[in-house]
Amino acid sequence: MTASENISTVLHSIDLSFDDTPISLENRPEIVRQSEVGFDAEKLVPTQTYVECGIEKLTALCNAAGLSNKIDQITEIFRTLTSSWGETVVGANTGWESDVSDDCSPFEFSIALDPNKAELRVLVEAQGSDPNLQSNWQAGLELNQQLAAKYNVSLDRFEQIADLYAPTNSEAKFSIWHSACFYPDKEPAFKLYLNPQARSKSKAAAIVEESLVRLGFDRAWLTLAETAAQRGPDKDEFIYFSLDLAAHAQARVKVYLRHHDATPAELESALSAALNYVPGDAIEFCQAMAPDQTSFAQKPVGTCFSLIQGADSVPSFGTLYLPICNYASDDRVVCDRLNSYLAQHSFPSSVYTSTLESFATRSLDTGIGMQSYTSFRREQDQIRVAVYLNPEINAVQSSMTYSLPSVEEMVCKYYAENTLAHHPLVQRLQREPVNPQHIWLLFMNFHEVINHFTSLLAIILVRVEDERIRCLIAKQLNEELGNGQIEDNHKRMFDRLIINIEHWRMDSFTDDMLTPGKEFTQRLHEIYSGSNPYGGVGAAILMEIQGEQFDVCLANECRKTNIDLSAIAWLILHEEVEVNHANELVVVARIADDSPEGRLGAIEGARQARVASWRLLDELYRLCYGGSPATV
């Protein structure tokens, strides 16, 4: 992958503005295609309410999926789910564009297929009278109570974690969604979906981790972090947290991720976190649905991991969600590909075909987007496939373009806001009683980095020819070396800190527990010595930004122990020094922007260092809270 491709990976999760052009790589290009095939919003004359339109489509789907005997029950539930907005006329501007469906409608249908039957699902977003994140959250809470009163759903687990998801992040796309699943041979089931990014996008991983701990899945985070989200938060992004609204033993907790620029092999690796994983499944599905697609860069692929009480460390099921409308020319192509895949797995295609025919309001070959996603998961020896159906009833928007950000904007701004202090390890350290042994282990692993930090800075001096950058890096290096005074040498000061906290030594410590620090240091050497010399510049900027963030957190934890601050002089000094260094390196970032080589190299070096840093903290989390890695 080229440096520019890697930069686009990070940009997927950023909402910045450059050259007065808003960036949004999550725009829905399939909507643009609708307009290209003749979709004209101005010619729409809405005559139906949303609930009327939805019931019309539901009735058609029920008849096609073998659920015609349950239409009355299903439409009654749909009316309950849509009670906050169902009487709104289709196309009316409420000021809120729902993220539930690709055309911004507040509902979406899907059909799950296995060889013997079909399951019909509906996903909706409750909305306040003046829709926004907070009013929609309140409407969702009211819908919870309606469902509990009418259908006896269980809200116990939701109430254990609800405070983590009450929305405060104005950039979040939703706060709470609800879903109902309808079956030919059993009663309906209900689920809700929460947004880990509703309070802070950079805290999404920590919100998921704390939710799992509260709900009794103490070790599940380790499996997800080390396998499903192993590429770091900018590539593997936590987007949904779902609960079955039931109290039975098989009620699921589900965690969803979005994988930016993932290859089929990387998706395969992510799904290996689950017990139902069978090697080759994900690659086969990707090849069948998106032939010759080597990387899913146009729109990220999703995964979901289902946890059941009693199996608290390894997800029971993994599911792959492929945004097929971004990787096919029209819905006829999607239909042909899926029919071929179903035939290979001995699925009768009649239910899928009849469902699609009943739902369609246009010819399949005149556009793309009616089928927004296809998904699969394995249940025992059988593949289970689902198709997600976009209502295609709303007006659409054109997509936006973007330009390459500067190093200052990309590294200094983005990584300062998406702070390392929001990693689940740091968040858990802060929310639980202070644990000196954990602090000691962190310092011991950071000792590995400190021992080599000056040599990393020296690599930049040797390799980067820009004298302005060399002067600033040399200044920082001189300070690290104590400005010529050996007693002020920062490495020597850190050595004294380690001696002073020896009484915090972890009882179960072994030398293997220093492996995370050693591997992180080795990875930094590779980044600083990479093909583009500015990679080390970007990594150095990031290390100072993250150093400032992490030093403050560690210093606060140390203060909770009432330790004499002179014993941790290195840390107290670096609370101040890192701020100065970070400010100086903003200047370095601006200089790196002067050339394409500098800009591309610095952004890519920072990205790689960010992934390595996140991985380091994942490993330290395991050592502090999980023991040996969970095995599948």
C-alpha positions as a printed NumPy array, in Angstrom:
array([[  0.   ,   0.   ,   0.   ],
       [  1.321,   3.453,  -0.903],
       [  1.727,   6.307,   1.556],
       [ -1.162,   8.235,  -0.026],
       [ -3.443,   5.194,   0.285],
       [ -2.502,   4.861,   3.93 ],
       [ -3.327,   8.517,   4.497],
       [ -6.799,   7.983,   3.032],
       [ -7.237,   5.208,   5.569],
       [ -6.841,   7.643,   8.462],
       [ -8.988,  10.268,   6.75 ],
       [-11.955,   7.888,   6.783],
       [-12.421,   8.642,  10.465],
       [-11.84 ,  12.397,  10.424],
       [-14.236,  15.297,  10.03 ],
       [-12.02 ,  18.302,   9.304],
       [-12.186,  21.08 ,   6.746],
       [ -9.303,  21.912,   4.439],
       [ -9.328,  24.625,   1.78 ],
       [-12.911,  25.407,   2.885],
       [-13.96 ,  21.996,   1.551],
       [-15.673,  19.708,   4.06 ],
       [-14.315,  16.177,   4.234],
       [-16.625,  13.2  ,   4.466],
       [-15.32 ,   9.882,   3.196],
       [-18.404,   8.202,   4.649],
       [-20.716,   9.829,   2.103],
       [-22.983,   7.403,   0.368],
       [-21.771,   7.13 ,  -3.246],
       [-24.673,   4.77 ,  -4.049],
       [-27.039,   7.7  ,  -3.475],
       [-25.157,   9.68 ,  -6.081],
       [-25.642,   6.784,  -8.479],
       [-29.402,   6.966,  -7.935],
       [-29.407,  10.502,  -9.239],
       [-27.254,   9.392, -12.154],
       [-29.915,   6.893, -13.258],
       [-32.708,   9.437, -13.214],
       [-33.685,   9.946,  -9.579],
       [-35.254,  13.416,  -9.435],
       [-36.181,  14.617,  -5.948],
       [-38.101,  17.632,  -7.297],
       [-40.56 ,  15.356,  -9.108],
       [-41.451,  13.433,  -5.949],
       [-44.984,  14.141,  -4.75 ],
       [-45.245,  12.453,  -1.327],
       [-48.743,  11.12 ,  -0.675],
       [-47.94 ,   8.635,   2.081],
       [-46.762,   8.844,   5.635],
       [-43.66 ,   6.908,   6.599],
       [-45.688,   4.328,   8.517],
       [-48.017,   3.785,   5.539],
       [-45.064,   3.386,   3.196],
       [-43.341,   1.041,   5.62 ],
       [-46.398,  -1.152,   6.123],
       [-46.881,  -1.408,   2.368],
       [-43.325,  -2.663,   1.965],
       [-43.583,  -4.892,   5.049],
       [-46.711,  -6.57 ,   3.697],
       [-44.987,  -7.349,   0.415],
       [-41.945,  -8.729,   2.226],
       [-44.085, -10.863,   4.575],
       [-45.906, -12.443,   1.644],
       [-42.625, -13.195,  -0.124],
       [-40.868, -14.537,   2.977],
       [-43.597, -16.904,   4.124],
       [-44.836, -14.693,   6.956],
       [-48.237, -13.711,   5.564],
       [-50.011, -15.279,   8.545],
       [-48.191, -12.843,  10.845],
       [-48.822,  -9.592,   8.97 ],
       [-51.201,  -8.182,  11.587],
       [-48.753,  -8.81 ,  14.43 ],
       [-45.81 ,  -7.449,  12.43 ],
       [-47.586,  -4.259,  11.357],
       [-48.717,  -3.636,  14.942],
       [-45.113,  -3.871,  16.147],
       [-43.963,  -1.64 ,  13.288],
       [-46.503,   1.007,  14.335],
       [-45.145,   0.88 ,  17.882],
       [-41.555,   1.179,  16.729],
       [-42.353,   4.131,  14.463],
       [-44.812,   5.902,  16.752],
       [-42.536,   8.934,  17.264],
       [-42.381,   9.804,  13.546],
       [-44.613,   7.394,  11.622],
       [-47.251,   9.97 ,  10.724],
       [-44.668,  12.27 ,   9.1  ],
       [-45.198,  12.636,   5.369],
       [-42.504,  10.972,   3.281],
       [-39.967,  13.537,   2.162],
       [-40.863,  16.113,   4.81 ],
       [-37.818,  17.981,   6.09 ],
       [-37.485,  17.383,   9.838],
       [-33.926,  18.68 ,  10.016],
       [-32.599,  15.199,  10.861],
       [-31.071,  12.795,   8.357],
       [-31.249,   9.321,   9.83 ],
       [-28.198,   7.106,   9.475],
       [-30.353,   3.967,   9.646],
       [-30.607,   3.63 ,   5.873],
       [-28.605,   4.831,   2.912],
       [-31.345,   7.197,   1.723],
       [-31.681,   8.738,   5.221],
       [-35.073,   7.116,   5.889],
       [-35.57 ,   6.318,   9.59 ],
       [-36.175,   2.617,   8.908],
       [-34.527,  -0.258,   7.051],
       [-35.577,  -3.837,   6.302],
       [-33.449,  -6.947,   5.97 ],
       [-34.007, -10.595,   5.158],
       [-31.865, -13.343,   6.698],
       [-31.816, -16.607,   4.783],
       [-30.976, -20.172,   5.637],
       [-31.874, -23.272,   3.587],
       [-35.177, -23.841,   5.386],
       [-36.698, -20.454,   6.243],
       [-36.372, -16.687,   6.148],
       [-36.231, -14.148,   8.95 ],
       [-37.544, -10.617,   8.43 ],
       [-36.029,  -7.745,  10.416],
       [-36.776,  -4.05 ,  10.706],
       [-34.432,  -1.404,  12.137],
       [-35.774,   2.014,  13.206],
       [-34.633,   5.202,  14.887],
       [-36.96 ,   6.814,  17.44 ],
       [-36.993,  10.598,  17.068],
       [-37.94 ,  13.545,  19.221],
       [-40.42 ,  16.177,  18.081],
       [-37.418,  18.362,  17.261],
       [-35.013,  15.603,  16.201],
       [-31.439,  15.768,  17.47 ],
       [-29.122,  13.444,  19.373],
       [-30.511,  14.289,  22.799],
       [-34.215,  14.354,  21.891],
       [-33.833,  11.12 ,  19.919],
       [-32.182,   9.535,  22.975],
       [-35.173,  10.53 ,  25.109],
       [-37.554,   9.213,  22.448],
       [-35.584,   5.963,  22.459],
       [-35.924,   5.672,  26.231],
       [-39.674,   6.202,  25.889],
       [-39.821,   3.515,  23.214],
       [-37.999,   1.175,  25.602],
       [-40.823,   1.607,  28.08 ],
       [-43.477,   1.047,  25.412],
       [-41.793,  -2.203,  24.375],
       [-41.488,  -3.322,  27.99 ],
       [-45.188,  -2.651,  28.605],
       [-46.479,  -4.216,  25.376],
       [-44.031,  -7.03 ,  24.711],
       [-42.386,  -7.742,  28.069],
       [-38.853,  -7.059,  26.88 ],
       [-36.018,  -6.993,  29.408],
       [-34.19 ,  -3.695,  29.938],
       [-31.968,  -4.939,  32.782],
       [-28.707,  -5.007,  30.852],
       [-29.411,  -1.713,  29.13 ],
       [-29.917,  -0.031,  32.502],
       [-26.499,  -1.294,  33.647],
       [-24.712,   0.616,  30.896],
       [-27.125,   3.376,  29.82 ],
       [-25.1  ,   6.161,  31.445],
       [-22.144,   5.35 ,  29.182],
       [-24.163,   6.117,  26.046],
       [-26.221,   9.214,  26.873],
       [-25.11 ,  11.441,  23.961],
       [-22.89 ,  14.491,  24.314],
       [-20.869,  14.333,  21.062],
       [-22.526,  16.687,  18.572],
       [-20.748,  14.939,  15.694],
       [-22.28 ,  11.527,  16.433],
       [-24.688,  10.164,  13.833],
       [-27.153,   8.551,  16.229],
       [-27.759,   7.765,  19.885],
       [-30.098,   4.742,  20.007],
       [-31.827,   2.47 ,  17.492],
       [-34.315,  -0.393,  17.893],
       [-34.852,  -3.557,  15.909],
       [-37.49 ,  -6.283,  15.716],
       [-36.949,  -9.74 ,  14.201],
       [-39.848, -11.819,  12.864],
       [-39.776, -15.597,  12.431],
       [-42.169, -18.142,  10.917],
       [-41.887, -20.517,  13.894],
       [-41.453, -18.362,  17.038],
       [-42.384, -15.068,  18.637],
       [-40.731, -11.786,  17.61 ],
       [-37.491, -10.712,  19.271],
       [-36.302,  -7.176,  19.998],
       [-32.845,  -5.57 ,  20.07 ],
       [-31.441,  -2.122,  20.64 ],
       [-28.295,  -0.53 ,  19.269],
       [-26.182,   2.009,  21.122],
       [-23.488,   4.311,  19.771],
       [-20.039,   3.981,  21.444],
       [-19.133,   7.296,  19.8  ],
       [-22.153,   9.181,  21.195],
       [-20.1  ,  10.754,  24.001],
       [-16.676,  10.918,  22.346],
       [-15.412,   9.29 ,  19.18 ],
       [-11.946,   8.755,  20.607],
       [-13.417,   7.033,  23.681],
       [-15.432,   4.497,  21.674],
       [-13.084,   1.593,  22.426],
       [-13.006,   2.447,  26.129],
       [-16.821,   2.687,  26.229],
       [-17.096,  -0.774,  24.688],
       [-14.523,  -2.166,  27.128],
       [-16.296,  -0.747,  30.184],
       [-19.669,  -1.96 ,  28.902],
       [-18.336,  -5.487,  28.557],
       [-16.823,  -5.422,  32.041],
       [-20.067,  -4.16 ,  33.592],
       [-22.075,  -6.879,  31.848],
       [-19.816,  -9.689,  33.029],
       [-17.727, -10.244,  29.885],
       [-14.519,  -9.343,  31.689],
       [-12.074, -10.865,  29.214],
       [-13.966, -10.301,  25.995],
       [-12.228,  -6.982,  25.379],
       [ -8.863,  -8.717,  25.086],
       [-10.074, -10.987,  22.302],
       [-11.636,  -8.106,  20.376],
       [ -8.637,  -5.801,  20.829],
       [ -6.009,  -8.376,  19.915],
       [ -7.823,  -9.924,  16.938],
       [-10.852,  -8.033,  15.641],
       [ -9.382,  -4.553,  16.207],
       [ -5.697,  -5.345,  15.893],
       [ -4.984,  -2.607,  13.297],
       [ -5.727,   0.202,  15.762],
       [ -8.633,   2.643,  16.263],
       [ -8.153,   4.568,  13.027],
       [ -8.558,   1.457,  10.88 ],
       [-10.708,  -0.794,  13.081],
       [-13.399,   1.461,  14.529],
       [-16.033,   0.496,  17.126],
       [-19.401,   1.735,  15.872],
       [-22.312,  -0.141,  17.547],
       [-23.023,  -1.929,  20.821],
       [-26.172,  -4.047,  20.693],
       [-28.268,  -5.891,  23.259],
       [-30.965,  -8.51 ,  22.852],
       [-33.845,  -7.176,  24.944],
       [-34.393, -10.556,  26.573],
       [-33.485, -12.276,  29.835],
       [-32.938, -15.85 ,  28.599],
       [-29.559, -17.602,  28.702],
       [-28.889, -17.127,  24.975],
       [-29.529, -13.374,  24.951],
       [-26.636, -11.752,  23.122],
       [-24.378,  -8.782,  23.584],
       [-23.045,  -7.719,  20.191],
       [-20.085,  -5.505,  19.315],
       [-19.767,  -4.012,  15.817],
       [-16.667,  -2.675,  14.075],
       [-16.003,  -0.832,  10.842],
       [-12.792,  -1.86 ,   9.046],
       [-11.314,   0.863,   6.855],
       [ -9.365,  -0.153,   3.737],
       [ -9.378,  -3.791,   4.833],
       [ -8.273,  -6.589,   2.543],
       [-10.205,  -9.875,   2.446],
       [ -7.329, -11.479,   4.356],
       [ -7.539,  -8.822,   7.086],
       [-11.285,  -9.38 ,   7.392],
       [-10.621, -13.093,   7.626],
       [ -8.173, -12.425,  10.439],
       [-10.668, -10.209,  12.287],
       [-13.381, -12.882,  12.149],
       [-10.999, -15.458,  13.599],
       [-11.827, -13.899,  16.98 ],
       [-15.097, -15.892,  17.069],
       [-15.745, -19.543,  17.878],
       [-17.769, -20.044,  14.676],
       [-14.805, -19.04 ,  12.513],
       [-13.926, -21.398,   9.679],
       [-10.784, -20.537,   7.674],
       [-11.582, -19.293,   4.19 ],
       [-15.202, -18.286,   4.814],
       [-14.67 , -14.533,   4.737],
       [-12.343, -14.577,   1.728],
       [-14.774, -16.761,  -0.21 ],
       [-17.696, -14.432,   0.56 ],
       [-15.698, -11.338,  -0.402],
       [-14.6  , -12.909,  -3.681],
       [-18.147, -14.022,  -4.498],
       [-19.759, -10.661,  -3.745],
       [-16.951,  -8.33 ,  -4.888],
       [-14.753, -10.214,  -7.367],
       [-11.176,  -8.977,  -7.759],
       [-11.579,  -6.457,  -4.921],
       [ -8.184,  -6.457,  -3.223],
       [ -9.035,  -3.748,  -0.68 ],
       [-12.384,  -2.334,   0.414],
       [-11.418,   1.325,   0.196],
       [-14.581,   2.893,  -1.224],
       [-16.664,   2.093,   1.865],
       [-15.495,   0.078,   4.884],
       [-16.679,  -3.447,   5.602],
       [-18.254,  -4.203,   8.984],
       [-18.017,  -7.099,  11.409],
       [-20.098,  -8.055,  14.424],
       [-19.184, -10.286,  17.372],
       [-21.863, -11.925,  19.526],
       [-21.232, -12.794,  23.167],
       [-23.386, -15.075,  25.309],
       [-23.28 , -15.224,  29.091],
       [-21.058, -18.044,  30.292],
       [-18.583, -17.583,  27.429],
       [-17.022, -14.382,  28.642],
       [-13.747, -14.327,  26.731],
       [-14.447, -15.463,  23.152],
       [-17.379, -14.375,  20.964],
       [-19.648, -17.23 ,  19.942],
       [-20.388, -15.775,  16.503],
       [-18.724, -13.444,  14.048],
       [-20.637, -11.852,  11.148],
       [-19.311, -10.016,   8.079],
       [-21.226,  -7.042,   6.583],
       [-20.217,  -6.061,   3.06 ],
       [-21.531,  -2.705,   1.69 ],
       [-22.29 ,  -4.317,  -1.637],
       [-23.858,  -1.233,  -3.217],
       [-20.379,   0.317,  -3.299],
       [-18.815,  -2.637,  -5.086],
       [-21.293,  -3.45 ,  -7.878],
       [-22.529,  -1.516, -10.909],
       [-26.248,  -2.135, -10.305],
       [-28.662,  -4.21 ,  -8.245],
       [-28.984,  -6.835, -10.981],
       [-25.279,  -7.584, -10.623],
       [-25.734,  -7.893,  -6.849],
       [-28.64 , -10.28 ,  -7.398],
       [-26.685, -12.44 ,  -9.824],
       [-23.659, -12.641,  -7.532],
       [-25.703, -13.539,  -4.479],
       [-27.757, -16.134,  -6.362],
       [-24.533, -17.752,  -7.528],
       [-23.177, -17.799,  -3.973],
       [-26.413, -19.28 ,  -2.625],
       [-26.346, -22.006,  -5.269],
       [-22.77 , -22.934,  -4.35 ],
       [-23.939, -23.482,  -0.77 ],
       [-27.105, -25.405,  -1.711],
       [-29.45 , -22.57 ,  -0.779],
       [-32.778, -22.347,  -2.597],
       [-32.821, -18.877,  -4.177],
       [-36.592, -18.611,  -4.518],
       [-37.158, -16.73 ,  -1.241],
       [-34.409, -14.225,  -1.988],
       [-35.589, -13.659,  -5.552],
       [-39.256, -13.292,  -4.633],
       [-38.372, -10.984,  -1.737],
       [-36.367,  -8.708,  -3.995],
       [-39.098,  -8.661,  -6.656],
       [-41.749,  -7.767,  -4.093],
       [-39.639,  -4.96 ,  -2.616],
       [-38.372,  -3.364,  -5.828],
       [-40.057,  -0.268,  -7.237],
       [-37.756,  -0.1  , -10.233],
       [-35.85 ,  -2.407, -12.52 ],
       [-32.76 ,  -3.843, -10.815],
       [-30.465,  -2.897, -13.676],
       [-31.377,   0.807, -13.604],
       [-29.477,   1.654, -10.448],
       [-27.574,   0.566,  -7.383],
       [-28.454,   0.968,  -3.704],
       [-31.671,  -0.987,  -3.188],
       [-29.511,  -3.714,  -1.639],
       [-27.17 ,  -1.796,   0.615],
       [-25.386,  -4.639,   2.439],
       [-25.024,  -8.382,   2.224],
       [-23.802, -10.34 ,   5.226],
       [-22.918, -13.826,   6.259],
       [-22.132, -15.827,   9.344],
       [-21.653, -19.498,   9.985],
       [-23.995, -21.349,  12.312],
       [-22.577, -24.808,  12.998],
       [-22.121, -26.326,   9.517],
       [-24.39 , -23.903,   7.708],
       [-23.841, -20.489,   6.143],
       [-26.445, -17.832,   6.975],
       [-26.842, -14.952,   4.522],
       [-28.705, -11.657,   4.93 ],
       [-29.623,  -8.841,   2.544],
       [-30.252,  -5.282,   3.756],
       [-32.874,  -3.361,   1.795],
       [-32.733,   0.409,   1.411],
       [-36.269,   1.955,   1.15 ],
       [-35.22 ,   4.347,  -1.665],
       [-37.99 ,   6.784,  -0.785],
       [-36.144,   9.996,   0.155],
       [-34.389,  12.735,  -1.712],
       [-30.61 ,  12.448,  -1.872],
       [-27.515,  14.584,  -1.544],
       [-24.469,  14.86 ,  -3.746],
       [-21.162,  13.668,  -2.371],
       [-18.346,  15.923,  -1.208],
       [-14.683,  15.956,  -2.153],
       [-11.587,  16.334,  -0.043],
       [ -8.024,  17.483,  -0.275],
       [ -4.959,  16.098,   1.454],
       [ -4.55 ,  17.619,   4.938],
       [ -1.393,  19.19 ,   6.243],
       [  0.851,  17.428,   8.75 ],
       [ -0.181,  19.962,  11.369],
       [ -3.88 ,  19.266,  10.809],
       [ -3.501,  15.529,  10.417],
       [ -1.007,  14.769,  13.173],
       [ -1.061,  17.67 ,  15.609],
       [ -4.813,  18.316,  15.545],
       [ -6.326,  14.875,  14.925],
       [ -4.1  ,  12.893,  17.276],
       [ -4.307,  15.564,  19.957],
       [ -8.094,  15.271,  19.901],
       [ -8.14 ,  11.487,  19.573],
       [ -5.913,  11.127,  22.567],
       [ -4.086,   8.027,  23.704],
       [ -5.466,   8.819,  27.155],
       [ -8.789,   7.439,  25.92 ],
       [ -7.363,   3.953,  25.427],
       [ -9.285,   1.374,  27.534],
       [ -6.192,   0.685,  29.647],
       [ -5.871,   4.326,  30.721],
       [ -9.595,   4.705,  31.243],
       [ -9.737,   1.594,  33.409],
       [ -6.734,   2.707,  35.471],
       [ -8.495,   5.982,  36.142],
       [-11.924,   4.576,  37.029],
       [-10.69 ,   1.861,  39.412],
       [ -8.811,   2.249,  42.721],
       [ -5.168,   3.069,  42.152],
       [ -3.01 ,  -0.009,  41.564],
       [  0.715,   0.717,  42.123],
       [  1.741,  -2.661,  40.686],
       [  0.098,  -1.811,  37.374],
       [  1.787,   1.599,  37.34 ],
       [  5.136,  -0.102,  38.003],
       [  4.621,  -2.501,  35.088],
       [  3.83 ,   0.371,  32.75 ],
       [  6.961,   2.251,  33.794],
       [  9.088,  -0.868,  33.344],
       [  7.877,  -1.283,  29.766],
       [  8.34 ,   2.417,  29.031],
       [ 11.892,   2.032,  30.359],
       [ 12.592,  -0.046,  27.253],
       [ 11.552,   2.915,  25.085],
       [ 13.382,   5.551,  27.121],
       [ 16.623,   3.585,  26.808],
       [ 16.503,   4.067,  23.032],
       [ 14.752,   7.404,  22.653],
       [ 17.85 ,   9.512,  22.048],
       [ 19.083,   7.101,  19.382],
       [ 15.713,   7.463,  17.597],
       [ 16.076,  11.243,  17.535],
       [ 19.617,  10.841,  16.239],
       [ 18.275,   8.842,  13.289],
       [ 16.283,  11.898,  12.209],
       [ 19.372,  14.108,  12.423],
       [ 21.3  ,  11.734,  10.184],
       [ 18.58 ,  11.162,   7.593],
       [ 16.62 ,  14.426,   7.236],
       [ 18.436,  17.1  ,   5.235],
       [ 16.256,  20.088,   6.111],
       [ 18.392,  22.157,   8.504],
       [ 15.362,  23.777,  10.134],
       [ 14.057,  20.398,  11.249],
       [ 17.522,  19.251,  12.288],
       [ 17.965,  22.306,  14.503],
       [ 14.704,  21.697,  16.372],
       [ 15.339,  17.981,  16.748],
       [ 18.897,  18.683,  17.933],
       [ 17.512,  21.052,  20.573],
       [ 15.18 ,  18.35 ,  21.831],
       [ 17.972,  15.77 ,  21.778],
       [ 20.229,  18.085,  23.774],
       [ 17.514,  18.491,  26.421],
       [ 17.045,  14.72 ,  26.607],
       [ 20.783,  14.414,  27.229],
       [ 20.652,  16.944,  30.067],
       [ 22.088,  19.964,  28.217],
       [ 25.575,  18.614,  28.846],
       [ 24.956,  17.788,  32.533],
       [ 24.945,  14.04 ,  33.136],
       [ 22.912,  14.371,  36.335],
       [ 20.13 ,  16.035,  34.297],
       [ 20.187,  13.372,  31.614],
       [ 16.558,  12.273,  31.196],
       [ 17.444,   8.601,  30.879],
       [ 19.392,   8.783,  34.16 ],
       [ 16.403,  10.491,  35.782],
       [ 14.122,   7.73 ,  34.567],
       [ 16.509,   5.104,  35.953],
       [ 16.218,   6.805,  39.361],
       [ 12.418,   6.771,  39.071],
       [ 12.481,   3.016,  38.497],
       [ 14.618,   2.545,  41.612],
       [ 12.312,   4.775,  43.672],
       [  9.171,   2.781,  42.814],
       [ 10.742,  -0.653,  43.297],
       [  8.421,  -1.214,  46.278],
       [  5.517,  -1.231,  43.794],
       [  7.029,  -4.185,  41.947],
       [  4.427,  -6.603,  40.592],
       [  4.348,  -9.831,  42.59 ],
       [  3.893, -12.048,  39.543],
       [  6.471, -10.257,  37.386],
       [  8.55 , -12.186,  34.861],
       [ 10.922, -10.879,  32.213],
       [  8.426, -11.849,  29.51 ],
       [  6.211,  -9.039,  30.765],
       [  8.664,  -6.551,  29.236],
       [  8.024,  -7.917,  25.749],
       [  5.427,  -5.229,  24.853],
       [  7.938,  -2.449,  25.502],
       [ 10.693,  -4.229,  23.591],
       [  8.474,  -4.928,  20.588],
       [  7.219,  -1.346,  20.568],
       [ 10.784,  -0.028,  20.612],
       [ 11.729,  -2.31 ,  17.726],
       [  8.731,  -1.088,  15.74 ],
       [  9.76 ,   2.534,  16.326],
       [ 13.251,   1.795,  15.012],
       [ 11.67 ,   0.381,  11.849],
       [  9.501,   3.475,  11.401],
       [ 12.329,   5.952,  12.018],
       [ 14.579,   4.011,   9.615],
       [ 11.946,   3.51 ,   6.881],
       [ 12.292,   4.355,   3.229],
       [ 10.973,   7.906,   3.678],
       [ 13.18 ,   9.786,   6.181],
       [ 10.234,  11.984,   7.143],
       [  8.507,   8.945,   8.614],
       [ 10.658,   9.436,  11.695],
       [  9.658,  13.105,  11.795],
       [  5.963,  12.207,  11.885],
       [  6.592,   9.515,  14.479],
       [  8.565,  11.965,  16.63 ],
       [  5.738,  14.503,  16.519],
       [  3.247,  11.836,  17.507],
       [  5.442,  10.532,  20.325],
       [  5.598,  13.999,  21.879],
       [  1.836,  14.499,  21.58 ],
       [  1.151,  11.082,  23.101],
       [  3.887,  11.541,  25.68 ],
       [  2.194,  14.682,  26.954],
       [ -1.153,  12.867,  27.116],
       [  0.151,   9.79 ,  28.892],
       [  2.491,  11.581,  31.293],
       [ -0.426,  13.56 ,  32.717],
       [ -2.432,  10.367,  33.257],
       [  0.448,   8.527,  34.93 ],
       [  1.343,  11.499,  37.105],
       [ -2.258,  11.694,  38.33 ],
       [ -2.235,   7.993,  39.18 ],
       [  1.063,   8.36 ,  41.031],
       [ -0.306,  11.264,  43.054],
       [ -3.155,   9.032,  44.241],
       [ -0.54 ,   6.885,  46.005],
       [  0.748,   9.884,  47.987],
       [  4.29 ,   9.177,  46.805],
       [  6.925,  11.847,  47.384],
       [  6.973,  13.742,  44.082],
       [ 10.785,  13.945,  44.188],
       [ 10.783,  10.164,  43.675],
       [  9.125,  10.598,  40.28 ],
       [ 11.028,  13.717,  39.212],
       [ 11.322,  12.492,  35.612],
       [  7.566,  12.278,  35.292],
       [  6.906,  15.667,  36.893],
       [  9.517,  17.247,  34.623],
       [  8.002,  15.673,  31.536],
       [  4.546,  16.979,  32.359],
       [  6.062,  20.38 ,  31.527],
       [  8.735,  19.437,  29.   ],
       [  6.4  ,  17.462,  26.739],
       [  4.159,  20.521,  26.346],
       [  7.123,  22.58 ,  25.121],
       [  8.327,  19.786,  22.854],
       [  4.865,  19.303,  21.37 ],
       [  4.616,  23.019,  20.618],
       [  8.052,  23.021,  18.994],
       [  7.12 ,  20.053,  16.859],
       [  4.124,  21.932,  15.483],
       [  6.784,  24.059,  13.788],
       [  8.462,  20.858,  12.555],
       [  5.121,  19.737,  11.137],
       [  4.733,  22.979,   9.2  ],
       [  8.21 ,  22.591,   7.748],
       [  7.494,  18.983,   6.721],
       [  4.492,  20.276,   4.778],
       [  6.794,  22.218,   2.479],
       [  7.41 ,  19.184,   0.262],
       [  5.236,  16.257,  -0.925],
       [  7.848,  13.844,   0.429],
       [  7.743,  15.528,   3.814],
       [  3.953,  15.631,   4.006],
       [  3.349,  12.046,   2.894],
       [  6.212,  10.631,   4.94 ],
       [  5.354,  12.455,   8.16 ],
       [  1.656,  11.548,   8.046],
       [  2.439,   7.91 ,   7.301],
       [  5.115,   7.718,  10.014],
       [  2.708,   9.167,  12.557],
       [  0.011,   6.7  ,  11.511],
       [  2.331,   3.737,  11.95 ],
       [  3.526,   4.991,  15.331],
       [ -0.076,   5.489,  16.418],
       [ -0.925,   1.878,  15.569],
       [  2.17 ,   0.642,  17.408],
       [  1.34 ,   2.746,  20.478],
       [ -2.227,   1.476,  20.61 ],
       [ -0.978,  -2.07 ,  20.277],
       [  1.476,  -1.516,  23.139],
       [ -1.348,  -0.446,  25.43 ],
       [ -3.482,  -3.394,  24.285],
       [ -0.699,  -5.721,  25.391],
       [ -0.269,  -3.931,  28.705],
       [ -4.02 ,  -4.149,  29.275],
       [ -3.755,  -7.917,  28.858],
       [ -0.91 ,  -8.132,  31.357],
       [ -2.729,  -5.966,  33.899],
       [ -6.237,  -7.347,  33.594],
       [ -6.344, -10.509,  31.565],
       [ -3.441, -12.85 ,  32.177],
       [ -2.54 , -14.935,  29.132],
       [ -4.136, -14.087,  25.782],
       [ -7.444, -15.827,  25.14 ],
       [ -7.132, -18.662,  22.678],
       [ -9.688, -19.623,  20.073]])
